[in-house]
């Protein structure tokens, strides 16, 4: 993948975790970014191989929808807000 096609991914680690990742990355002759990217991709591909792509996609869909309102719930919330604004003008 070309650099122009890449997308940043950010995550937090403790100082001790960062040191471990940097030390192992440097030991293997890689930057921390390259090391973490390669390790994460190896693990992600193993999960897809073990669970199957459909199960992973379903889990991703469920995660993406957590805490989101359905269209009907959004409609009700908007209607409620409209009613509240009409009450305020009375």
C-alpha positions as CSV (number, residue, x, y, z in Angstrom):
1,X,0.0,0.0,0.0
2,X,1.4,3.4,-1.0
3,X,2.0,6.0,1.7
4,X,-0.6,8.3,0.2
5,X,-3.2,5.5,0.6
6,X,-2.5,5.0,4.3
7,X,-4.7,6.0,7.1
8,X,-3.5,6.8,10.6
9,X,-4.5,4.6,13.5
10,X,-3.9,5.9,17.0
11,X,-4.1,4.1,20.3
12,X,-2.9,4.7,23.9
13,X,-0.4,2.6,25.9
14,X,1.2,3.1,29.2
15,X,4.8,4.3,29.3
16,X,5.9,0.8,30.2
17,X,4.0,-0.7,27.3
18,X,5.4,1.9,25.0
19,X,9.0,1.0,26.1
20,X,8.3,-2.7,25.6
21,X,7.0,-2.1,22.1
22,X,9.8,0.2,21.1
23,X,12.5,-2.0,22.6
24,X,11.2,-5.1,20.8
25,X,10.6,-3.2,17.5
26,X,14.1,-1.8,17.6
27,X,15.5,-5.3,18.5
28,X,13.8,-6.6,15.3
29,X,15.1,-3.8,13.2
30,X,11.7,-2.1,12.8
31,X,10.1,1.1,13.8
32,X,7.5,0.9,16.5
33,X,4.8,1.7,13.9
34,X,6.0,-1.1,11.5
35,X,6.3,-3.6,14.4
36,X,2.8,-2.8,15.8
37,X,1.2,-2.7,12.4
38,X,2.7,-6.1,11.4
39,X,1.8,-7.7,14.7
40,X,-1.7,-6.4,14.6
41,X,-2.3,-7.6,11.1
42,X,-1.0,-11.1,11.8
43,X,-3.4,-11.3,14.7
44,X,-6.3,-9.9,12.8
45,X,-5.8,-12.3,9.9
46,X,-5.6,-15.2,12.3
47,X,-8.9,-14.2,13.9
48,X,-10.5,-14.0,10.5
49,X,-9.1,-17.4,9.6
50,X,-10.3,-18.9,12.9
51,X,-13.7,-17.3,13.1
52,X,-14.5,-16.8,9.5
53,X,-15.1,-13.5,7.7
54,X,-18.9,-13.6,8.1
55,X,-18.6,-13.9,11.9
56,X,-16.1,-11.0,12.0
57,X,-18.2,-8.8,9.8
58,X,-21.3,-9.6,12.0
59,X,-19.3,-8.7,15.2
60,X,-18.1,-5.5,13.5
61,X,-21.7,-4.6,12.6
62,X,-22.9,-5.2,16.1
63,X,-20.1,-3.1,17.6
64,X,-20.8,-0.3,15.2
65,X,-24.5,-0.2,16.1
66,X,-24.0,-0.2,19.9
67,X,-25.5,2.9,21.4
68,X,-26.9,4.1,18.2
69,X,-30.6,5.0,17.8
70,X,-32.8,3.2,15.2
71,X,-34.5,5.4,12.6
72,X,-37.7,5.2,14.6
73,X,-36.0,6.2,17.8
74,X,-34.4,9.1,16.0
75,X,-37.8,10.2,14.7
76,X,-39.3,10.0,18.1
77,X,-36.5,12.0,19.6
78,X,-36.9,14.7,16.9
79,X,-40.6,14.8,17.4
80,X,-40.1,15.1,21.2
81,X,-37.7,18.0,20.6
82,X,-40.2,19.7,18.3
83,X,-42.9,19.4,21.0
84,X,-40.6,20.8,23.6
85,X,-39.8,23.8,21.4
86,X,-43.5,24.4,20.8
87,X,-44.1,24.3,24.6
88,X,-41.4,26.9,25.1
89,X,-43.1,29.4,22.7
90,X,-46.4,29.2,24.5
